[in-house]
Amino acid sequence: MKKLLLLALVAAGGFLVYRQVQADKAEQDLWTEATDPVPAGNKN
């Protein structure tokens, strides 16, 4: 029973880390888009 609880806690922790990494990536992508000196539609 303790192993199952430990496994559930590790899985939950991994999921939270994964969500935070995805959120950080999305925020970085947004900043990159907002501060890009060349508008996305005008790249040649």
mmCIF file of the N, C-alpha and C atoms, coordinates in Angstrom:
data_MODEL
# 
_entry.id   MODEL 
# 
loop_
_atom_site.group_PDB 
_atom_site.id 
_atom_site.type_symbol 
_atom_site.label_atom_id 
_atom_site.label_alt_id 
_atom_site.label_comp_id 
_atom_site.label_asym_id 
_atom_site.label_entity_id 
_atom_site.label_seq_id 
_atom_site.pdbx_PDB_ins_code 
_atom_site.Cartn_x 
_atom_site.Cartn_y 
_atom_site.Cartn_z 
_atom_site.occupancy 
_atom_site.B_iso_or_equiv 
_atom_site.pdbx_formal_charge 
_atom_site.auth_seq_id 
_atom_site.auth_comp_id 
_atom_site.auth_asym_id 
_atom_site.auth_atom_id 
_atom_site.pdbx_PDB_model_num 
ATOM 1   N N  . MET A 1 1  ? 0.827  -1.189 0.000   1.00 0.00 ? 1  MET A N  1 
ATOM 2   C CA . MET A 1 1  ? 0.000  0.000  0.000   1.00 0.00 ? 1  MET A CA 1 
ATOM 3   C C  . MET A 1 1  ? 0.877  1.262  0.000   1.00 0.00 ? 1  MET A C  1 
ATOM 4   N N  . LYS A 1 2  ? 1.963  1.250  0.763   1.00 0.00 ? 2  LYS A N  1 
ATOM 5   C CA . LYS A 1 2  ? 2.838  2.419  0.819   1.00 0.00 ? 2  LYS A CA 1 
ATOM 6   C C  . LYS A 1 2  ? 3.511  2.663  -0.524  1.00 0.00 ? 2  LYS A C  1 
ATOM 7   N N  . LYS A 1 3  ? 3.841  1.594  -1.243  1.00 0.00 ? 3  LYS A N  1 
ATOM 8   C CA . LYS A 1 3  ? 4.472  1.747  -2.554  1.00 0.00 ? 3  LYS A CA 1 
ATOM 9   C C  . LYS A 1 3  ? 3.508  2.384  -3.542  1.00 0.00 ? 3  LYS A C  1 
ATOM 10  N N  . LEU A 1 4  ? 2.245  2.010  -3.462  1.00 0.00 ? 4  LEU A N  1 
ATOM 11  C CA . LEU A 1 4  ? 1.234  2.583  -4.347  1.00 0.00 ? 4  LEU A CA 1 
ATOM 12  C C  . LEU A 1 4  ? 1.051  4.073  -4.063  1.00 0.00 ? 4  LEU A C  1 
ATOM 13  N N  . LEU A 1 5  ? 1.031  4.436  -2.793  1.00 0.00 ? 5  LEU A N  1 
ATOM 14  C CA . LEU A 1 5  ? 0.902  5.841  -2.418  1.00 0.00 ? 5  LEU A CA 1 
ATOM 15  C C  . LEU A 1 5  ? 2.118  6.628  -2.886  1.00 0.00 ? 5  LEU A C  1 
ATOM 16  N N  . LEU A 1 6  ? 3.305  6.052  -2.706  1.00 0.00 ? 6  LEU A N  1 
ATOM 17  C CA . LEU A 1 6  ? 4.522  6.719  -3.161  1.00 0.00 ? 6  LEU A CA 1 
ATOM 18  C C  . LEU A 1 6  ? 4.511  6.892  -4.676  1.00 0.00 ? 6  LEU A C  1 
ATOM 19  N N  . LEU A 1 7  ? 4.081  5.870  -5.391  1.00 0.00 ? 7  LEU A N  1 
ATOM 20  C CA . LEU A 1 7  ? 3.987  5.954  -6.848  1.00 0.00 ? 7  LEU A CA 1 
ATOM 21  C C  . LEU A 1 7  ? 3.004  7.041  -7.280  1.00 0.00 ? 7  LEU A C  1 
ATOM 22  N N  . ALA A 1 8  ? 1.879  7.143  -6.587  1.00 0.00 ? 8  ALA A N  1 
ATOM 23  C CA . ALA A 1 8  ? 0.894  8.175  -6.907  1.00 0.00 ? 8  ALA A CA 1 
ATOM 24  C C  . ALA A 1 8  ? 1.466  9.570  -6.646  1.00 0.00 ? 8  ALA A C  1 
ATOM 25  N N  . LEU A 1 9  ? 2.212  9.728  -5.550  1.00 0.00 ? 9  LEU A N  1 
ATOM 26  C CA . LEU A 1 9  ? 2.810  11.023 -5.253  1.00 0.00 ? 9  LEU A CA 1 
ATOM 27  C C  . LEU A 1 9  ? 3.870  11.399 -6.286  1.00 0.00 ? 9  LEU A C  1 
ATOM 28  N N  . VAL A 1 10 ? 4.674  10.437 -6.700  1.00 0.00 ? 10 VAL A N  1 
ATOM 29  C CA . VAL A 1 10 ? 5.692  10.702 -7.716  1.00 0.00 ? 10 VAL A CA 1 
ATOM 30  C C  . VAL A 1 10 ? 5.031  11.072 -9.041  1.00 0.00 ? 10 VAL A C  1 
ATOM 31  N N  . ALA A 1 11 ? 3.977  10.354 -9.409  1.00 0.00 ? 11 ALA A N  1 
ATOM 32  C CA . ALA A 1 11 ? 3.268  10.651 -10.655 1.00 0.00 ? 11 ALA A CA 1 
ATOM 33  C C  . ALA A 1 11 ? 2.641  12.051 -10.600 1.00 0.00 ? 11 ALA A C  1 
ATOM 34  N N  . ALA A 1 12 ? 2.051  12.402 -9.479  1.00 0.00 ? 12 ALA A N  1 
ATOM 35  C CA . ALA A 1 12 ? 1.445  13.726 -9.340  1.00 0.00 ? 12 ALA A CA 1 
ATOM 36  C C  . ALA A 1 12 ? 2.518  14.817 -9.407  1.00 0.00 ? 12 ALA A C  1 
ATOM 37  N N  . GLY A 1 13 ? 3.640  14.584 -8.766  1.00 0.00 ? 13 GLY A N  1 
ATOM 38  C CA . GLY A 1 13 ? 4.736  15.546 -8.817  1.00 0.00 ? 13 GLY A CA 1 
ATOM 39  C C  . GLY A 1 13 ? 5.261  15.715 -10.228 1.00 0.00 ? 13 GLY A C  1 
ATOM 40  N N  . GLY A 1 14 ? 5.425  14.609 -10.945 1.00 0.00 ? 14 GLY A N  1 
ATOM 41  C CA . GLY A 1 14 ? 5.881  14.667 -12.331 1.00 0.00 ? 14 GLY A CA 1 
ATOM 42  C C  . GLY A 1 14 ? 4.901  15.432 -13.208 1.00 0.00 ? 14 GLY A C  1 
ATOM 43  N N  . PHE A 1 15 ? 3.627  15.215 -12.986 1.00 0.00 ? 15 PHE A N  1 
ATOM 44  C CA . PHE A 1 15 ? 2.611  15.922 -13.759 1.00 0.00 ? 15 PHE A CA 1 
ATOM 45  C C  . PHE A 1 15 ? 2.665  17.423 -13.494 1.00 0.00 ? 15 PHE A C  1 
ATOM 46  N N  . LEU A 1 16 ? 2.845  17.797 -12.230 1.00 0.00 ? 16 LEU A N  1 
ATOM 47  C CA . LEU A 1 16 ? 2.919  19.226 -11.904 1.00 0.00 ? 16 LEU A CA 1 
ATOM 48  C C  . LEU A 1 16 ? 4.149  19.871 -12.526 1.00 0.00 ? 16 LEU A C  1 
ATOM 49  N N  . VAL A 1 17 ? 5.270  19.170 -12.514 1.00 0.00 ? 17 VAL A N  1 
ATOM 50  C CA . VAL A 1 17 ? 6.481  19.689 -13.153 1.00 0.00 ? 17 VAL A CA 1 
ATOM 51  C C  . VAL A 1 17 ? 6.252  19.845 -14.647 1.00 0.00 ? 17 VAL A C  1 
ATOM 52  N N  . TYR A 1 18 ? 5.637  18.846 -15.277 1.00 0.00 ? 18 TYR A N  1 
ATOM 53  C CA . TYR A 1 18 ? 5.348  18.888 -16.709 1.00 0.00 ? 18 TYR A CA 1 
ATOM 54  C C  . TYR A 1 18 ? 4.464  20.091 -17.044 1.00 0.00 ? 18 TYR A C  1 
ATOM 55  N N  . ARG A 1 19 ? 3.419  20.314 -16.247 1.00 0.00 ? 19 ARG A N  1 
ATOM 56  C CA . ARG A 1 19 ? 2.526  21.453 -16.501 1.00 0.00 ? 19 ARG A CA 1 
ATOM 57  C C  . ARG A 1 19 ? 3.266  22.774 -16.360 1.00 0.00 ? 19 ARG A C  1 
ATOM 58  N N  . GLN A 1 20 ? 4.155  22.877 -15.376 1.00 0.00 ? 20 GLN A N  1 
ATOM 59  C CA . GLN A 1 20 ? 4.896  24.126 -15.174 1.00 0.00 ? 20 GLN A CA 1 
ATOM 60  C C  . GLN A 1 20 ? 5.848  24.377 -16.342 1.00 0.00 ? 20 GLN A C  1 
ATOM 61  N N  . VAL A 1 21 ? 6.498  23.331 -16.828 1.00 0.00 ? 21 VAL A N  1 
ATOM 62  C CA . VAL A 1 21 ? 7.401  23.476 -17.967 1.00 0.00 ? 21 VAL A CA 1 
ATOM 63  C C  . VAL A 1 21 ? 6.616  23.925 -19.193 1.00 0.00 ? 21 VAL A C  1 
ATOM 64  N N  . GLN A 1 22 ? 5.459  23.340 -19.434 1.00 0.00 ? 22 GLN A N  1 
ATOM 65  C CA . GLN A 1 22 ? 4.628  23.726 -20.576 1.00 0.00 ? 22 GLN A CA 1 
ATOM 66  C C  . GLN A 1 22 ? 4.171  25.184 -20.444 1.00 0.00 ? 22 GLN A C  1 
ATOM 67  N N  . ALA A 1 23 ? 3.799  25.604 -19.240 1.00 0.00 ? 23 ALA A N  1 
ATOM 68  C CA . ALA A 1 23 ? 3.364  26.987 -19.027 1.00 0.00 ? 23 ALA A CA 1 
ATOM 69  C C  . ALA A 1 23 ? 4.522  27.955 -19.262 1.00 0.00 ? 23 ALA A C  1 
ATOM 70  N N  . ASP A 1 24 ? 5.708  27.599 -18.782 1.00 0.00 ? 24 ASP A N  1 
ATOM 71  C CA . ASP A 1 24 ? 6.876  28.458 -18.998 1.00 0.00 ? 24 ASP A CA 1 
ATOM 72  C C  . ASP A 1 24 ? 7.209  28.568 -20.476 1.00 0.00 ? 24 ASP A C  1 
ATOM 73  N N  . LYS A 1 25 ? 7.097  27.462 -21.213 1.00 0.00 ? 25 LYS A N  1 
ATOM 74  C CA . LYS A 1 25 ? 7.368  27.472 -22.649 1.00 0.00 ? 25 LYS A CA 1 
ATOM 75  C C  . LYS A 1 25 ? 6.350  28.346 -23.376 1.00 0.00 ? 25 LYS A C  1 
ATOM 76  N N  . ALA A 1 26 ? 5.089  28.223 -23.006 1.00 0.00 ? 26 ALA A N  1 
ATOM 77  C CA . ALA A 1 26 ? 4.045  29.029 -23.639 1.00 0.00 ? 26 ALA A CA 1 
ATOM 78  C C  . ALA A 1 26 ? 4.276  30.517 -23.374 1.00 0.00 ? 26 ALA A C  1 
ATOM 79  N N  . GLU A 1 27 ? 4.675  30.854 -22.156 1.00 0.00 ? 27 GLU A N  1 
ATOM 80  C CA . GLU A 1 27 ? 4.943  32.256 -21.841 1.00 0.00 ? 27 GLU A CA 1 
ATOM 81  C C  . GLU A 1 27 ? 6.146  32.767 -22.623 1.00 0.00 ? 27 GLU A C  1 
ATOM 82  N N  . GLN A 1 28 ? 7.183  31.949 -22.742 1.00 0.00 ? 28 GLN A N  1 
ATOM 83  C CA . GLN A 1 28 ? 8.367  32.352 -23.501 1.00 0.00 ? 28 GLN A CA 1 
ATOM 84  C C  . GLN A 1 28 ? 8.019  32.545 -24.980 1.00 0.00 ? 28 GLN A C  1 
ATOM 85  N N  . ASP A 1 29 ? 7.203  31.640 -25.531 1.00 0.00 ? 29 ASP A N  1 
ATOM 86  C CA . ASP A 1 29 ? 6.778  31.783 -26.924 1.00 0.00 ? 29 ASP A CA 1 
ATOM 87  C C  . ASP A 1 29 ? 5.995  33.072 -27.129 1.00 0.00 ? 29 ASP A C  1 
ATOM 88  N N  . LEU A 1 30 ? 5.150  33.414 -26.157 1.00 0.00 ? 30 LEU A N  1 
ATOM 89  C CA . LEU A 1 30 ? 4.370  34.640 -26.250 1.00 0.00 ? 30 LEU A CA 1 
ATOM 90  C C  . LEU A 1 30 ? 5.278  35.870 -26.226 1.00 0.00 ? 30 LEU A C  1 
ATOM 91  N N  . TRP A 1 31 ? 6.265  35.874 -25.331 1.00 0.00 ? 31 TRP A N  1 
ATOM 92  C CA . TRP A 1 31 ? 7.206  36.990 -25.274 1.00 0.00 ? 31 TRP A CA 1 
ATOM 93  C C  . TRP A 1 31 ? 8.019  37.084 -26.557 1.00 0.00 ? 31 TRP A C  1 
ATOM 94  N N  . THR A 1 32 ? 8.428  35.944 -27.096 1.00 0.00 ? 32 THR A N  1 
ATOM 95  C CA . THR A 1 32 ? 9.195  35.945 -28.337 1.00 0.00 ? 32 THR A CA 1 
ATOM 96  C C  . THR A 1 32 ? 8.365  36.550 -29.465 1.00 0.00 ? 32 THR A C  1 
ATOM 97  N N  . GLU A 1 33 ? 7.104  36.151 -29.534 1.00 0.00 ? 33 GLU A N  1 
ATOM 98  C CA . GLU A 1 33 ? 6.223  36.688 -30.580 1.00 0.00 ? 33 GLU A CA 1 
ATOM 99  C C  . GLU A 1 33 ? 5.991  38.181 -30.388 1.00 0.00 ? 33 GLU A C  1 
ATOM 100 N N  . ALA A 1 34 ? 5.812  38.606 -29.146 1.00 0.00 ? 34 ALA A N  1 
ATOM 101 C CA . ALA A 1 34 ? 5.510  40.012 -28.868 1.00 0.00 ? 34 ALA A CA 1 
ATOM 102 C C  . ALA A 1 34 ? 6.713  40.919 -29.116 1.00 0.00 ? 34 ALA A C  1 
ATOM 103 N N  . THR A 1 35 ? 7.917  40.390 -28.927 1.00 0.00 ? 35 THR A N  1 
ATOM 104 C CA . THR A 1 35 ? 9.105  41.231 -29.059 1.00 0.00 ? 35 THR A CA 1 
ATOM 105 C C  . THR A 1 35 ? 9.872  40.987 -30.347 1.00 0.00 ? 35 THR A C  1 
ATOM 106 N N  . ASP A 1 36 ? 9.339  40.156 -31.239 1.00 0.00 ? 36 ASP A N  1 
ATOM 107 C CA . ASP A 1 36 ? 9.994  39.871 -32.514 1.00 0.00 ? 36 ASP A CA 1 
ATOM 108 C C  . ASP A 1 36 ? 9.980  41.145 -33.362 1.00 0.00 ? 36 ASP A C  1 
ATOM 109 N N  . PRO A 1 37 ? 11.135 41.631 -33.808 1.00 0.00 ? 37 PRO A N  1 
ATOM 110 C CA . PRO A 1 37 ? 11.160 42.882 -34.572 1.00 0.00 ? 37 PRO A CA 1 
ATOM 111 C C  . PRO A 1 37 ? 10.536 42.742 -35.964 1.00 0.00 ? 37 PRO A C  1 
ATOM 112 N N  . VAL A 1 38 ? 10.430 41.538 -36.491 1.00 0.00 ? 38 VAL A N  1 
ATOM 113 C CA . VAL A 1 38 ? 9.848  41.323 -37.813 1.00 0.00 ? 38 VAL A CA 1 
ATOM 114 C C  . VAL A 1 38 ? 8.483  40.678 -37.628 1.00 0.00 ? 38 VAL A C  1 
ATOM 115 N N  . PRO A 1 39 ? 7.403  41.317 -38.073 1.00 0.00 ? 39 PRO A N  1 
ATOM 116 C CA . PRO A 1 39 ? 6.083  40.698 -37.961 1.00 0.00 ? 39 PRO A CA 1 
ATOM 117 C C  . PRO A 1 39 ? 6.051  39.338 -38.641 1.00 0.00 ? 39 PRO A C  1 
ATOM 118 N N  . ALA A 1 40 ? 5.312  38.411 -38.086 1.00 0.00 ? 40 ALA A N  1 
ATOM 119 C CA . ALA A 1 40 ? 5.319  37.037 -38.580 1.00 0.00 ? 40 ALA A CA 1 
ATOM 120 C C  . ALA A 1 40 ? 4.882  36.922 -40.035 1.00 0.00 ? 40 ALA A C  1 
ATOM 121 N N  . GLY A 1 41 ? 3.989  37.795 -40.498 1.00 0.00 ? 41 GLY A N  1 
ATOM 122 C CA . GLY A 1 41 ? 3.497  37.708 -41.862 1.00 0.00 ? 41 GLY A CA 1 
ATOM 123 C C  . GLY A 1 41 ? 4.439  38.290 -42.904 1.00 0.00 ? 41 GLY A C  1 
ATOM 124 N N  . ASN A 1 42 ? 5.495  39.018 -42.508 1.00 0.00 ? 42 ASN A N  1 
ATOM 125 C CA . ASN A 1 42 ? 6.348  39.713 -43.456 1.00 0.00 ? 42 ASN A CA 1 
ATOM 126 C C  . ASN A 1 42 ? 7.731  39.073 -43.628 1.00 0.00 ? 42 ASN A C  1 
ATOM 127 N N  . LYS A 1 43 ? 7.918  37.855 -43.134 1.00 0.00 ? 43 LYS A N  1 
ATOM 128 C CA . LYS A 1 43 ? 9.224  37.202 -43.295 1.00 0.00 ? 43 LYS A CA 1 
ATOM 129 C C  . LYS A 1 43 ? 9.366  36.707 -44.725 1.00 0.00 ? 43 LYS A C  1 
ATOM 130 N N  . ASN A 1 44 ? 10.519 36.955 -45.337 1.00 0.00 ? 44 ASN A N  1 
ATOM 131 C CA . ASN A 1 44 ? 10.745 36.520 -46.718 1.00 0.00 ? 44 ASN A CA 1 
ATOM 132 C C  . ASN A 1 44 ? 11.723 35.384 -46.780 1.00 0.00 ? 44 ASN A C  1 
# 
